[in-house]
């Protein structure tokens, strides 16, 4: 549908500064579609977080022009975020806090200097514009997690995940599913998914299980290469507990269960935040080796003491992933590791 419209309708590409777009909106020369508040907040945060280093990138906005007015097809959330930022800027400039005034002034300059490309269609009917809006929001392909981890150099967790993925030989033997958000058991015998690996690494960096929006403002107490070494040490000790070539086989290994794996990480990293690199290194080795006597086989009846359910044709027991259950398993591992 989009291709047909592109060849049949007149189109052009122009650019406006963010300041000009905000003015056009306030004058009624730009009309937006329905706003997604969560997306607007995320865009606004992205701009604020990256304005200082001028590392802000936006794709072109798409609009159709009718009677001298721009009707936005794709880009409503971006423009709404720009408008809200102006409100924050004016509030910041009036602040008694010197740093807030400085930040607001920097953002104001960026708004005046930054241009946004707009692809403008003319001659569209409202029905055609609506169809283009649907196509843009349903047929676009998101960047795969594997590509974001490989190329997003601004995110520390992504950088370390990429390094671990490429440099840990035993992890590659165990298997990392790079194109799925979750590994489906028992058919998929790869040890872990890429998103799960990233979550484990976030625990090493922050000491807690994080959601996707918390890792932008984290404060690190060690150098990246030190975190990287600790993660490699933990993985090497893990594969001493269970062979890398079968650890992802749920028919054999309960460590293929991600809730238990998370509990193992939390047990290993309990109360290490104030320790030095060398102290953390020694403690990780000691704690992991303390689990040598644990029977990690799926048939061990101990797993039935935790929350879970039997599913599938073979009625395998699957551990629940809620925090309470992970905390209970973490406490049990502390007892086993003594």
Phi, psi and omega in degrees: 000314180298316181301316180300317181295320182299321184279338186261339187248153178287137180217156178209163176236129177226182178217149176228150170288159178299324179298318179294320179297318179297319179294317179299321179294315182295333179272000178082017181264000175228129179243129183262161173269188181298139186264138171261108188298322180296315179297321179298316179298319180295319178294316179300317179294320178302317180295313182297318183293330188247001183296322184299320181267003179054044179245062181241128184227127178231137172289164179300145170280146179245132182214162169240148187252131179213126180054041177075009183242143179263123175256116188286129175264312179222118181134007180303316184294323179296312182294320178298321178296320178299315181297316179295326178296324177298321178297319178293323180297312181298324177293319181293322181295329180274359184290155174275351180274122184299319182294322179295321177296318180297315180296318180295320179296320178297317179295321179299318178296319180297319180298324181285329187267335187275128178255142178245128178286142177230124174269119188247126175257143175234147179091008178279143168278165178298324179296317179294320178297319179294321178295320177296321177299314179299315182295319179298326186264357179236337185254353178290147181259124177287152176291128182298150179303321181299324180285322178297318179293322183290327191242349182275091186282353182276346186252119185296321180296318177298317182298314181290321177302316179297318179296315180297317182301321185268341188250350181261105185298316183293327177295320178294326175296317180295324176104128175237122178278109189269343187251005179236149178285335181216152176267124182272119181264151358268359187300316180274117184261008172291145189296320192203155173268163181296321179294326177291319176300317179298322180294320177298316181295325177297328178292320177299324183278330188240341181083008181210162175281122188250154170270177189290350185252001186267343192274007181278333186241027183283150178251125184260138181263347179238170174282156182300320181293332177288317175300318181299318179294319180297320180294318178297319178298314180298316180297318179298319178292324178299317181283352168281330178286327180209135185301139184298327185285347179233000184296334180271002181273104185293340177288343179246313193247127175284345175291350172286350177275117186297322177303320178291323178296318176299318178298323178296319177295313182298320176300315183296326188254013179297126174058043176253359188302325183268001183273155176285173179301312182295322178294318178296318181301311180296320183291320178299314179298314182298314182293317181294321179289339176291348180263012183300331184273356181288136175272106185271004182293150181298333184277357178296121184294347182301330184295335180291348178284348182253166181292139179175186181208155176268129184219165175083175184298326183263004177054045175290150181270124180247126180288140176288151184258012180289157186300320181300318180292318178296320178297320179296318178293325178297316179295321178297319179295326177298320179293319179293329185277357181286000000 
